[in-house]
Amino acid sequence: FSASTCGSRSTPPQSDVLGLAAMLRRLLALPRIHTVYDVSIAVLVALVTSRHDESYDVLTGCTMALALLFRRHRPMLVMCVVSGLALVQYVVTNDLAAYDIAVLVAMVSVVAHTRTMWHAYAAGAFVVLGVMALFGGILPFGRAATESLSDIAAFGGVCAAVWLTAIVLRTRRLYVASLEAR
């Protein structure tokens, strides 16, 4: 045994790390992976919906899940459908449901997959208006503003953090694509 091999940690050569990164990039470029990912998100929303007892909850949640299947191809249309269904659900129940997470998924899809940046801003505005309607009581058929300002700020902050994360991921993806094009 030599002193250089005893007790030293071996690190993988740089070419192995680059080879693994290239393999992962090729794997993630396959359309099947994206399809499996999209279906799994839709199934997750449908499973969350199944714990609700009312028939309108199941119908609304499963329709949201079905709409999420088209989130890469028509992100703004999916955002409008999911937001509209969330509004209908709120009018009927006057409360949040667990499957309303589909609104955030649709918002991230718009930011990540839209061609124009104004769609990303519009998706963020939809969510901000939804938070204000839910917690601020600005809709005439909604409940009065019973939530504290800290609750509104916390929920709005989470939604803003998700939106900003999606913007950063979009910017990173476009930057890497521009580097690869060179």
C-alpha positions, 0 to 999 in steps of 0.5 A, a space after each residue: 500500500 502506498 500513502 497516496 492510495 491509502 485513506 484517500 477518496 477517489 473521485 470519478 474522472 471528469 470524463 465520467 461525469 461529463 459522460 453521465 451528464 450527456 447520457 441524462 441529457 439524451 434521456 430527458 430529450 426523449 419525448 416518452 419521458 415527457 409523456 410519462 411525466 405529464 401523465 404522472 402529474 395528471 394521475 396525481 391530480 386525479 388521485 388527490 381528487 378521489 379523496 373528495 366525496 362530492 360528485 362535482 369535486 370529482 368532475 372538476 378535479 378530473 377535468 383539471 387532470 385531463 386538461 393538464 395532459 395538454 400542458 406542453 402543447 397548449 399551455 395558455 389554453 390549459 391555464 385558462 381551462 384550469 383557472 376557470 374550473 378553479 373559479 367554478 369550484 370556488 364559487 360552488 364550495 367557497 373553499 380551496 380543494 387539494 386538486 387546485 394545485 393544478 392551477 400552479 402546475 398550469 402556471 408553471 407550464 405556461 411560463 416554461 412552454 409558451 413562446 411569448 413572455 406576455 403569456 408568462 406574465 398573464 399566468 402570474 396575474 391569473 394566480 395573483 387574482 386568484 389569491 386575492 379573490 380567495 383570501 381577499 374577498 374581492 368577488 361579490 359571491 365570495 366570502 368576506 375578507 376573513 383571512 389575516 394579511 399574513 395568510 394572504 402574504 404567505 399564500 401569495 408568496 408561495 405562488 410568487 416563488 413558484 412563478 419565479 422558479 419557473 421563470 428562472 428555469 425557462 431562462 436557464 433552458 433558453 440560455 443553454 439552448 443558445 449556447 448549444 446553437 453556437 
